[in-house]
Amino acid sequence: QVQLVESGGGLVQPGGSLKLSCAASGIAFRIYDMGWYRQAPGKQRELVATITSDRSTNYADSVKGRFTISRDNTKNTVDLQMNNLKPEDTAVYYCNARHSIWHDRQNWGQGTQVTASS
């Protein structure tokens, strides 16, 4: 059974930092592309950052220079370091795992709330 469990969300003041972590089980982690997506109220889910099985990264323009995605294939985890958070970063953040070859093999975590507010 595939499980993606996110942690690390919370409330932070604008300009602050948070680190999200996603622990994966039930998949051959090293051959999966991993990603973080977010969904704000009333908006569609959007890509935040991805890291492929060969560690190539991609970021949404809105988070470039502020967020960093990384993965640890020994622990089956993917992290998202978020710095200089802005109110517009407020959303539920979801972890995604997608097989690097068979893209229809895809799983989502339950999500974790991130709120940047004073």
C-alpha positions, 0 to 999 in steps of 0.5 A: 500500500502506497503512503505519502505522509506530509509533515511540517506545516503550520502558521508563520509570519510573513518573511519566516521559514518552514520546512515540509517533509514527505515520507513515502512507503510502498513504492520504489522511491528512487525511481519515482519523480517527487513533487510538491503542489499546493491549493489555496481556497478557491483556486486550482491545485498548482505545481510548486516544485518537482525533483526527478529520480535523477535529481533534476529540479523545477520550480514555479516562478513564484517560488524560485529563489525562496523554496528548495526541494530535496530528496533523500533516497536512503530515507525515502523522503522529499523535503521542501524548504520554504524561506521568505514566506509570503501571504500568497504562499498560504495553501494546503501543500500536497506531496506527489509521487509519480513513476519516472517512466509510467506516469499514470502510476501516481499518488498523493498525500493528504496535504498539510496546511501552510499559513503565512500571516501576521 
